[in-house]
């Protein structure tokens, strides 16, 4: 963990991510990352690592500690060691999927064959395959994959008798946003692939806009800090480690 540092980059920084692509960004403590959906059925499969790569997001602990089966504001994204990595400080969508996992190339076979030679940059890839390529840029690999947050996507029970889960197509629309506040220096790795349960008849993953900015100072009246005692403890753990 490292403490907040004085900004040296020009902020805000904005970046456009096409549908069906991967991207990564180092996010310093005290900065926010706002993602904006560019269309319906958006899904941003997101991995979060501490900058030193010794800690990473642990979704089971994040959900269990905060008594939830989804990610929503003002929850805290917790690490393997119980520290706060990031807080979801704002969201126009009340549900971000934390159970569906990553799509794979095999989920896309229904759209027909696709490869780079034929489709160039429109090559259809699953989130898992795209994330592995992006992780390799940072010296990471398959062992570093972990449960993702699928921002803007919703997977919910469809039949209580069968305990089945389905994709909710109208969970988010173009213009919806979610904002993360980095509580320590992070590496964010994401892919704009379709959700693994999305049964759309056409391949059209939504693009995403990303914006990095400085976060306001916060104290003990912060909604994420007050959300649950477990949220406050995770934030305190990070603040003490970064002091």
KEBA-558105 format. One line per field, with one value per residue: residue number from 1; chain; x, y, z of N, C-alpha, C in turn. Coordinates in steps of 0.02 Angstrom, whole numbers. Layout:
KEBA-558105
resi = (NUM / ...)
chain = (A / ...)
n.c1 = (X / ...)
n.c2 = (Y / ...)
n.c3 = (Z / ...)
ca.c1 = (X / ...)
ca.c2 = (Y / ...)
ca.c3 = (Z / ...)
c.c1 = (X / ...)
c.c2 = (Y / ...)
c.c3 = (Z / ...)
end
This chain:
KEBA-558105
resi = (1 / 2 / 3 / 4 / 5 / 6 / 7 / 8 / 9 / 10 / 11 / 12 / 13 / 14 / 15 / 16 / 17 / 18 / 19 / 20 / 21 / 22 / 23 / 24 / 25 / 26 / 27 / 28 / 29 / 30 / 31 / 32 / 33 / 34 / 35 / 36 / 37 / 38 / 39 / 40 / 41 / 42 / 43 / 44 / 45 / 46 / 47 / 48 / 49 / 50 / 51 / 52 / 53 / 54 / 55 / 56 / 57 / 58 / 59 / 60 / 61 / 62 / 63 / 64 / 65 / 66 / 67 / 68 / 69 / 70 / 71 / 72 / 73 / 74 / 75 / 76 / 77 / 78 / 79 / 80 / 81 / 82 / 83 / 84 / 85 / 86 / 87 / 88 / 89 / 90 / 91 / 92 / 93 / 94 / 95 / 96 / 97 / 98 / 99 / 100 / 101 / 102 / 103 / 104 / 105 / 106 / 107 / 108 / 109 / 110 / 111 / 112 / 113 / 114 / 115 / 116 / 117 / 118 / 119 / 120 / 121 / 122 / 123 / 124 / 125 / 126 / 127 / 128 / 129 / 130 / 131 / 132 / 133 / 134 / 135 / 136 / 137 / 138 / 139 / 140 / 141 / 142 / 143 / 144 / 145 / 146 / 147 / 148 / 149 / 150 / 151 / 152 / 153 / 154 / 155 / 156 / 157 / 158 / 159 / 160 / 161 / 162 / 163 / 164 / 165 / 166 / 167 / 168 / 169 / 170 / 171 / 172 / 173 / 174 / 175 / 176 / 177 / 178 / 179 / 180 / 181 / 182 / 183 / 184 / 185 / 186 / 187 / 188 / 189 / 190 / 191 / 192 / 193 / 194 / 195 / 196 / 197 / 198 / 199 / 200 / 201 / 202 / 203 / 204 / 205 / 206 / 207 / 208 / 209 / 210 / 211 / 212 / 213 / 214 / 215 / 216 / 217 / 218 / 219 / 220 / 221 / 222 / 223 / 224 / 225 / 226 / 227 / 228 / 229 / 230 / 231 / 232 / 233 / 234 / 235 / 236 / 237 / 238 / 239 / 240 / 241 / 242 / 243)
chain = (A / A / A / A / A / A / A / A / A / A / A / A / A / A / A / A / A / A / A / A / A / A / A / A / A / A / A / A / A / A / A / A / A / A / A / A / A / A / A / A / A / A / A / A / A / A / A / A / A / A / A / A / A / A / A / A / A / A / A / A / A / A / A / A / A / A / A / A / A / A / A / A / A / A / A / A / A / A / A / A / A / A / A / A / A / A / A / A / A / A / A / A / A / A / A / A / A / A / A / A / A / A / A / A / A / A / A / A / A / A / A / A / A / A / A / A / A / A / A / A / A / A / A / A / A / A / A / A / A / A / A / A / A / A / A / A / A / A / A / A / A / A / A / A / A / A / A / A / A / A / A / A / A / A / A / A / A / A / A / A / A / A / A / A / A / A / A / A / A / A / A / A / A / A / A / A / A / A / A / A / A / A / A / A / A / A / A / A / A / A / A / A / A / A / A / A / A / A / A / A / A / A / A / A / A / A / A / A / A / A / A / A / A / A / A / A / A / A / A / A / A / A / A / A / A / A / A / A / A / A / A / A / A / A / A / A / A / A / A / A / A / A / A)
n.c1 = (42 / 21 / 31 / -82 / -32 / 35 / -43 / 27 / 1 / -98 / -259 / -438 / -420 / -467 / -534 / -581 / -657 / -680 / -820 / -798 / -661 / -505 / -431 / -318 / -273 / -165 / -214 / -202 / -205 / -335 / -391 / -522 / -612 / -720 / -840 / -933 / -1076 / -1092 / -1200 / -1347 / -1356 / -1229 / -1072 / -942 / -811 / -715 / -558 / -464 / -315 / -195 / -65 / 62 / 46 / 32 / -87 / -261 / -427 / -557 / -698 / -794 / -770 / -795 / -933 / -989 / -951 / -1019 / -1149 / -1220 / -1273 / -1235 / -1147 / -1149 / -1168 / -1147 / -1037 / -884 / -744 / -658 / -500 / -397 / -335 / -420 / -419 / -469 / -484 / -549 / -685 / -858 / -919 / -1019 / -1161 / -1270 / -1338 / -1420 / -1373 / -1236 / -1162 / -1092 / -1076 / -1079 / -959 / -831 / -848 / -811 / -717 / -787 / -918 / -959 / -974 / -1093 / -1110 / -1040 / -884 / -734 / -588 / -425 / -365 / -474 / -564 / -492 / -476 / -603 / -617 / -697 / -695 / -694 / -715 / -623 / -514 / -473 / -438 / -330 / -233 / -217 / -174 / -48 / 29 / 69 / 150 / 76 / -32 / -130 / -147 / -175 / -302 / -461 / -620 / -728 / -800 / -941 / -975 / -1120 / -1196 / -1324 / -1364 / -1489 / -1603 / -1710 / -1801 / -1866 / -1889 / -1799 / -1682 / -1616 / -1520 / -1526 / -1485 / -1515 / -1577 / -1610 / -1545 / -1452 / -1424 / -1374 / -1266 / -1275 / -1182 / -1040 / -940 / -781 / -679 / -511 / -433 / -306 / -151 / -182 / -202 / -307 / -393 / -485 / -620 / -726 / -822 / -964 / -1083 / -1070 / -1194 / -1275 / -1392 / -1406 / -1455 / -1373 / -1203 / -1145 / -1062 / -1064 / -982 / -871 / -843 / -707 / -654 / -533 / -508 / -474 / -515 / -631 / -582 / -617 / -707 / -759 / -893 / -918 / -1012 / -973 / -889 / -979 / -1066 / -1067 / -1008 / -905 / -863 / -808 / -702 / -621 / -583 / -516 / -410 / -338 / -306 / -223 / -117 / -67 / -24)
n.c2 = (-59 / 114 / 286 / 426 / 534 / 689 / 758 / 739 / 715 / 774 / 811 / 814 / 649 / 569 / 429 / 327 / 171 / 44 / -67 / -239 / -242 / -224 / -143 / -54 / 34 / 125 / 179 / 304 / 325 / 424 / 466 / 462 / 346 / 355 / 267 / 263 / 204 / 161 / 116 / 7 / -150 / -150 / -206 / -214 / -301 / -313 / -310 / -289 / -234 / -212 / -90 / -143 / -273 / -372 / -390 / -411 / -388 / -463 / -536 / -627 / -603 / -466 / -459 / -541 / -476 / -357 / -391 / -425 / -470 / -412 / -277 / -110 / 69 / 132 / 40 / -43 / -103 / -242 / -318 / -469 / -466 / -398 / -262 / -98 / -73 / 4 / 120 / 121 / 260 / 325 / 292 / 271 / 160 / 32 / -97 / -199 / -334 / -468 / -602 / -673 / -699 / -720 / -698 / -812 / -860 / -967 / -937 / -862 / -929 / -946 / -841 / -867 / -907 / -819 / -725 / -645 / -629 / -626 / -531 / -426 / -288 / -306 / -432 / -558 / -584 / -666 / -604 / -662 / -705 / -583 / -511 / -586 / -558 / -422 / -422 / -479 / -375 / -316 / -405 / -506 / -652 / -801 / -853 / -741 / -701 / -660 / -661 / -555 / -389 / -357 / -222 / -123 / -230 / -352 / -499 / -605 / -705 / -811 / -912 / -975 / -1106 / -1183 / -1125 / -1046 / -926 / -776 / -658 / -485 / -379 / -243 / -172 / -67 / 86 / 186 / 314 / 292 / 288 / 241 / 267 / 244 / 263 / 269 / 196 / 164 / 151 / 81 / -49 / -57 / -168 / -203 / -266 / -246 / -342 / -446 / -497 / -659 / -724 / -658 / -668 / -611 / -593 / -537 / -485 / -358 / -280 / -151 / 9 / 99 / 243 / 312 / 404 / 487 / 571 / 692 / 648 / 714 / 765 / 657 / 610 / 544 / 552 / 506 / 418 / 286 / 250 / 250 / 151 / 12 / -67 / -155 / -103 / 19 / -30 / -90 / 22 / 94 / 6 / 18 / 156 / 163 / 81 / 156 / 270)
n.c3 = (0 / -33 / 13 / -20 / -153 / -214 / -355 / -515 / -646 / -785 / -746 / -764 / -837 / -985 / -1073 / -1208 / -1226 / -1336 / -1372 / -1334 / -1300 / -1208 / -1065 / -959 / -809 / -702 / -545 / -434 / -256 / -187 / -304 / -426 / -528 / -655 / -742 / -890 / -967 / -1137 / -1205 / -1212 / -1119 / -1069 / -1005 / -896 / -859 / -720 / -640 / -490 / -420 / -289 / -298 / -275 / -310 / -216 / -156 / -190 / -258 / -166 / -194 / -132 / 7 / 9 / -21 / 79 / 200 / 190 / 181 / 58 / -109 / -222 / -303 / -257 / -236 / -70 / -64 / -11 / -95 / -53 / -4 / -14 / 109 / 190 / 178 / 119 / -50 / -149 / -153 / -194 / -240 / -306 / -407 / -542 / -565 / -479 / -462 / -483 / -557 / -465 / -466 / -585 / -654 / -781 / -957 / -1092 / -1240 / -1293 / -1263 / -1367 / -1484 / -1548 / -1631 / -1743 / -1832 / -1786 / -1803 / -1792 / -1918 / -2002 / -1947 / -1893 / -1786 / -1741 / -1696 / -1609 / -1439 / -1279 / -1109 / -1021 / -1100 / -1156 / -1042 / -995 / -1092 / -1069 / -936 / -953 / -997 / -882 / -819 / -763 / -747 / -783 / -653 / -583 / -609 / -542 / -455 / -544 / -539 / -630 / -696 / -724 / -767 / -731 / -650 / -604 / -501 / -595 / -585 / -447 / -409 / -479 / -447 / -541 / -635 / -725 / -859 / -845 / -955 / -962 / -862 / -863 / -955 / -1096 / -1045 / -909 / -754 / -651 / -510 / -443 / -300 / -268 / -131 / -101 / -192 / -350 / -475 / -607 / -708 / -850 / -953 / -1094 / -1129 / -1177 / -1052 / -974 / -964 / -1052 / -1175 / -1300 / -1472 / -1566 / -1589 / -1501 / -1403 / -1281 / -1292 / -1180 / -1081 / -993 / -851 / -760 / -610 / -478 / -312 / -190 / -24 / 116 / 266 / 425 / 406 / 283 / 160 / 121 / 226 / 330 / 296 / 337 / 488 / 453 / 332 / 373 / 452 / 355 / 280 / 379 / 403 / 283 / 286 / 399 / 359 / 255 / 315)
ca.c1 = (0 / 56 / -12 / -99 / 22 / 16 / -55 / 74 / -29 / -152 / -324 / -458 / -397 / -523 / -515 / -637 / -643 / -731 / -849 / -757 / -591 / -479 / -394 / -295 / -250 / -145 / -257 / -172 / -249 / -362 / -419 / -583 / -621 / -791 / -856 / -998 / -1100 / -1104 / -1258 / -1380 / -1324 / -1159 / -1041 / -870 / -783 / -662 / -513 / -432 / -254 / -152 / -10 / 120 / 24 / 30 / -156 / -308 / -497 / -587 / -770 / -832 / -765 / -828 / -1005 / -1008 / -941 / -1067 / -1216 / -1248 / -1258 / -1222 / -1106 / -1184 / -1145 / -1078 / -998 / -811 / -713 / -608 / -447 / -385 / -312 / -471 / -409 / -509 / -451 / -585 / -755 / -905 / -944 / -1078 / -1184 / -1339 / -1366 / -1421 / -1351 / -1179 / -1156 / -1032 / -1082 / -1081 / -894 / -805 / -865 / -755 / -726 / -837 / -984 / -974 / -974 / -1158 / -1107 / -1000 / -812 / -703 / -517 / -394 / -353 / -537 / -602 / -447 / -491 / -671 / -612 / -740 / -660 / -725 / -681 / -566 / -458 / -448 / -405 / -264 / -188 / -203 / -133 / 20 / 66 / 93 / 185 / 28 / -57 / -191 / -152 / -195 / -373 / -503 / -689 / -734 / -863 / -966 / -1010 / -1179 / -1233 / -1363 / -1385 / -1536 / -1642 / -1766 / -1847 / -1848 / -1892 / -1739 / -1624 / -1581 / -1502 / -1525 / -1461 / -1567 / -1552 / -1623 / -1518 / -1417 / -1435 / -1322 / -1262 / -1268 / -1114 / -1020 / -877 / -740 / -627 / -454 / -413 / -234 / -130 / -212 / -203 / -373 / -391 / -555 / -638 / -794 / -853 / -1032 / -1090 / -1076 / -1264 / -1311 / -1413 / -1424 / -1449 / -1321 / -1143 / -1138 / -1044 / -1066 / -921 / -869 / -800 / -674 / -630 / -496 / -508 / -457 / -572 / -633 / -563 / -674 / -697 / -800 / -963 / -920 / -1061 / -941 / -864 / -1036 / -1111 / -1069 / -946 / -852 / -837 / -764 / -641 / -578 / -555 / -467 / -351 / -299 / -279 / -166 / -61 / -40 / -5)
ca.c2 = (0 / 177 / 341 / 473 / 576 / 749 / 743 / 766 / 709 / 821 / 781 / 745 / 611 / 533 / 377 / 290 / 100 / 14 / -130 / -295 / -224 / -225 / -82 / -53 / 100 / 134 / 230 / 323 / 340 / 491 / 481 / 426 / 320 / 353 / 230 / 283 / 156 / 191 / 87 / -44 / -215 / -139 / -249 / -199 / -351 / -273 / -338 / -236 / -256 / -163 / -72 / -187 / -338 / -420 / -395 / -402 / -388 / -527 / -524 / -662 / -567 / -401 / -470 / -568 / -427 / -302 / -421 / -410 / -516 / -368 / -219 / -48 / 122 / 156 / -16 / -42 / -163 / -264 / -360 / -533 / -452 / -360 / -190 / -65 / -55 / 60 / 129 / 139 / 321 / 349 / 247 / 281 / 92 / 3 / -167 / -219 / -406 / -493 / -675 / -705 / -718 / -694 / -732 / -845 / -864 / -1018 / -908 / -822 / -971 / -942 / -787 / -889 / -903 / -752 / -723 / -581 / -625 / -610 / -474 / -375 / -265 / -327 / -502 / -570 / -618 / -665 / -562 / -698 / -704 / -515 / -492 / -619 / -519 / -358 / -437 / -494 / -312 / -297 / -461 / -548 / -706 / -837 / -860 / -677 / -690 / -669 / -644 / -486 / -352 / -342 / -159 / -109 / -292 / -382 / -569 / -614 / -767 / -811 / -965 / -995 / -1179 / -1213 / -1085 / -1024 / -855 / -751 / -590 / -434 / -339 / -171 / -147 / -4 / 117 / 233 / 372 / 272 / 294 / 216 / 299 / 213 / 305 / 228 / 207 / 154 / 147 / 22 / -64 / -78 / -203 / -215 / -287 / -227 / -399 / -461 / -539 / -730 / -746 / -617 / -710 / -569 / -627 / -506 / -468 / -285 / -256 / -78 / 44 / 130 / 301 / 313 / 470 / 488 / 638 / 694 / 638 / 759 / 738 / 629 / 596 / 491 / 559 / 479 / 364 / 220 / 237 / 239 / 101 / -42 / -69 / -190 / -55 / 66 / -64 / -98 / 88 / 110 / -36 / 48 / 220 / 151 / 54 / 208 / 329)
ca.c3 = (0 / -31 / 33 / -72 / -175 / -250 / -425 / -563 / -712 / -800 / -732 / -775 / -895 / -1014 / -1121 / -1237 / -1233 / -1380 / -1351 / -1354 / -1293 / -1139 / -1047 / -890 / -787 / -633 / -513 / -371 / -200 / -190 / -369 / -444 / -596 / -674 / -803 / -919 / -1016 / -1202 / -1237 / -1172 / -1108 / -1055 / -954 / -888 / -813 / -689 / -590 / -451 / -386 / -256 / -344 / -265 / -335 / -161 / -133 / -244 / -238 / -145 / -197 / -80 / 71 / 0 / -17 / 145 / 253 / 183 / 179 / -7 / -165 / -279 / -288 / -267 / -193 / -62 / -39 / -15 / -126 / -4 / -29 / 20 / 177 / 226 / 169 / 68 / -112 / -179 / -131 / -246 / -210 / -341 / -460 / -564 / -571 / -411 / -460 / -524 / -547 / -432 / -463 / -651 / -679 / -844 / -1019 / -1127 / -1313 / -1309 / -1257 / -1426 / -1544 / -1582 / -1681 / -1799 / -1823 / -1785 / -1787 / -1809 / -1990 / -2036 / -1920 / -1868 / -1719 / -1722 / -1674 / -1551 / -1385 / -1213 / -1060 / -991 / -1147 / -1163 / -980 / -992 / -1134 / -1035 / -877 / -974 / -1004 / -815 / -790 / -727 / -789 / -766 / -580 / -554 / -620 / -483 / -469 / -565 / -538 / -697 / -689 / -766 / -781 / -677 / -655 / -548 / -506 / -642 / -566 / -379 / -402 / -509 / -426 / -601 / -638 / -794 / -872 / -848 / -1011 / -955 / -799 / -875 / -1020 / -1116 / -1000 / -839 / -730 / -586 / -491 / -392 / -268 / -247 / -62 / -103 / -262 / -379 / -546 / -630 / -772 / -867 / -1022 / -1112 / -1163 / -1156 / -992 / -993 / -968 / -1100 / -1231 / -1358 / -1536 / -1606 / -1552 / -1500 / -1336 / -1277 / -1275 / -1113 / -1070 / -928 / -832 / -698 / -581 / -407 / -267 / -133 / 41 / 151 / 337 / 454 / 382 / 215 / 155 / 121 / 294 / 375 / 267 / 386 / 529 / 415 / 282 / 409 / 472 / 296 / 264 / 432 / 391 / 229 / 308 / 445 / 321 / 211 / 354)
c.c1 = (44 / 7 / -29 / -41 / -4 / 10 / -2 / 47 / -83 / -218 / -378 / -428 / -455 / -500 / -578 / -617 / -697 / -762 / -806 / -682 / -570 / -437 / -371 / -269 / -225 / -186 / -229 / -225 / -272 / -386 / -481 / -579 / -696 / -799 / -926 / -1017 / -1115 / -1165 / -1291 / -1340 / -1249 / -1135 / -967 / -842 / -717 / -625 / -477 / -373 / -224 / -92 / 50 / 107 / 22 / -40 / -201 / -379 / -520 / -663 / -809 / -829 / -800 / -904 / -1026 / -1004 / -994 / -1137 / -1252 / -1232 / -1245 / -1174 / -1148 / -1153 / -1181 / -1031 / -923 / -788 / -654 / -558 / -443 / -367 / -360 / -462 / -456 / -465 / -483 / -655 / -797 / -942 / -1006 / -1097 / -1256 / -1375 / -1364 / -1392 / -1293 / -1163 / -1089 / -1030 / -1071 / -1014 / -877 / -831 / -802 / -769 / -781 / -908 / -1006 / -979 / -1040 / -1159 / -1065 / -925 / -786 / -630 / -487 / -384 / -416 / -566 / -558 / -468 / -562 / -674 / -651 / -703 / -702 / -685 / -619 / -505 / -429 / -412 / -336 / -213 / -169 / -160 / -60 / 62 / 96 / 129 / 141 / 0 / -119 / -201 / -177 / -268 / -410 / -574 / -697 / -799 / -881 / -1009 / -1062 / -1221 / -1270 / -1381 / -1427 / -1574 / -1700 / -1818 / -1827 / -1848 / -1828 / -1675 / -1583 / -1571 / -1499 / -1501 / -1520 / -1545 / -1559 / -1596 / -1485 / -1431 / -1377 / -1324 / -1259 / -1195 / -1104 / -951 / -844 / -690 / -572 / -435 / -338 / -215 / -151 / -190 / -272 / -366 / -463 / -563 / -711 / -827 / -925 / -1031 / -1098 / -1147 / -1306 / -1327 / -1434 / -1412 / -1397 / -1263 / -1132 / -1121 / -1039 / -998 / -928 / -824 / -771 / -647 / -596 / -492 / -486 / -520 / -572 / -607 / -626 / -655 / -746 / -874 / -971 / -969 / -1030 / -916 / -921 / -1081 / -1121 / -1006 / -889 / -821 / -788 / -699 / -593 / -545 / -503 / -403 / -307 / -268 / -219 / -106 / -28 / -15 / 71)
c.c2 = (62 / 233 / 385 / 519 / 637 / 734 / 776 / 761 / 761 / 786 / 834 / 715 / 569 / 485 / 341 / 218 / 69 / -48 / -187 / -281 / -230 / -163 / -89 / 16 / 97 / 191 / 245 / 334 / 413 / 513 / 439 / 401 / 316 / 318 / 250 / 233 / 191 / 163 / 37 / -108 / -208 / -186 / -234 / -247 / -324 / -312 / -281 / -265 / -198 / -151 / -117 / -258 / -391 / -431 / -382 / -407 / -458 / -516 / -563 / -626 / -499 / -408 / -493 / -515 / -372 / -326 / -407 / -464 / -476 / -314 / -157 / 5 / 117 / 101 / -6 / -107 / -183 / -313 / -426 / -523 / -409 / -285 / -163 / -49 / 6 / 62 / 148 / 201 / 348 / 299 / 265 / 214 / 59 / -67 / -176 / -291 / -426 / -570 / -709 / -727 / -688 / -733 / -761 / -844 / -913 / -992 / -873 / -864 / -966 / -886 / -806 / -881 / -831 / -759 / -657 / -574 / -604 / -544 / -417 / -353 / -280 / -401 / -511 / -612 / -615 / -622 / -597 / -693 / -634 / -492 / -524 / -582 / -453 / -368 / -448 / -431 / -290 / -354 / -508 / -600 / -739 / -843 / -796 / -660 / -701 / -649 / -571 / -454 / -338 / -279 / -150 / -171 / -316 / -454 / -584 / -679 / -759 / -863 / -992 / -1071 / -1212 / -1178 / -1061 / -948 / -835 / -679 / -543 / -381 / -264 / -142 / -79 / 20 / 163 / 294 / 354 / 272 / 257 / 246 / 262 / 264 / 259 / 246 / 195 / 150 / 79 / 12 / -90 / -108 / -221 / -236 / -270 / -281 / -409 / -505 / -612 / -756 / -706 / -659 / -670 / -606 / -598 / -487 / -393 / -261 / -180 / -49 / 77 / 191 / 297 / 383 / 466 / 560 / 634 / 687 / 692 / 725 / 710 / 615 / 544 / 498 / 533 / 421 / 294 / 201 / 220 / 182 / 42 / -40 / -104 / -146 / -7 / 33 / -73 / -32 / 108 / 69 / -6 / 114 / 212 / 125 / 106 / 269 / 338)
c.c3 = (0 / -18 / -26 / -88 / -212 / -324 / -469 / -634 / -722 / -791 / -743 / -839 / -920 / -1068 / -1144 / -1250 / -1278 / -1348 / -1376 / -1351 / -1220 / -1128 / -975 / -873 / -716 / -603 / -444 / -317 / -204 / -258 / -382 / -516 / -608 / -741 / -826 / -973 / -1082 / -1238 / -1191 / -1168 / -1095 / -1000 / -953 / -836 / -786 / -636 / -555 / -412 / -347 / -301 / -336 / -286 / -279 / -134 / -192 / -217 / -221 / -141 / -145 / -13 / 67 / 9 / 52 / 199 / 250 / 168 / 113 / -57 / -228 / -255 / -304 / -223 / -126 / -38 / -50 / -47 / -83 / -36 / 9 / 93 / 216 / 222 / 116 / 8 / -143 / -150 / -191 / -221 / -245 / -396 / -478 / -574 / -503 / -406 / -509 / -507 / -516 / -431 / -530 / -679 / -746 / -904 / -1051 / -1203 / -1331 / -1301 / -1321 / -1490 / -1582 / -1635 / -1741 / -1786 / -1825 / -1767 / -1811 / -1884 / -2027 / -2013 / -1894 / -1798 / -1696 / -1704 / -1609 / -1499 / -1322 / -1165 / -1033 / -1036 / -1154 / -1100 / -973 / -1034 / -1100 / -973 / -895 / -982 / -937 / -781 / -751 / -775 / -762 / -690 / -547 / -569 / -554 / -501 / -487 / -541 / -610 / -693 / -744 / -781 / -720 / -695 / -594 / -557 / -554 / -625 / -498 / -371 / -427 / -487 / -486 / -600 / -711 / -798 / -878 / -898 / -1000 / -890 / -807 / -945 / -1035 / -1070 / -927 / -819 / -664 / -572 / -433 / -365 / -244 / -176 / -52 / -177 / -291 / -451 / -562 / -699 / -790 / -940 / -1034 / -1154 / -1139 / -1094 / -1013 / -998 / -1018 / -1162 / -1292 / -1423 / -1582 / -1560 / -1556 / -1430 / -1335 / -1262 / -1207 / -1116 / -1000 / -914 / -764 / -673 / -508 / -366 / -213 / -70 / 76 / 224 / 361 / 438 / 311 / 211 / 154 / 190 / 341 / 353 / 314 / 428 / 492 / 362 / 315 / 429 / 413 / 277 / 316 / 422 / 337 / 251 / 354 / 407 / 277 / 249 / 355)
end
